[in-house]
């Protein structure tokens, strides 16, 4: 019971730690989808289809030349900065 009492006394620190850990993994997974070349960061395939950006990504990348693509080989979504490709 003592361990449970100590955990309950420090639940604020535990919750903050969990929120920071979850935020870290969300940011890490989002950063892994950013690329400068028009190839999938997961499988390096160049076959992709252009997908419209969602509301949050439009707000996040407002004023920047960022395009969202879906890989046709592994179905991974990724973002391309300053794309020189003509896939519309």
Secondary structure as UniProt FT lines:
FT   HELIX           2..9
FT   HELIX           11..31
FT   TURN            32..33
FT   STRAND          34..35
FT   TURN            41..43
FT   STRAND          48..51
FT   HELIX           55..60
FT   TURN            61..63
FT   STRAND          66..71
FT   TURN            72..74
FT   STRAND          77..81
//
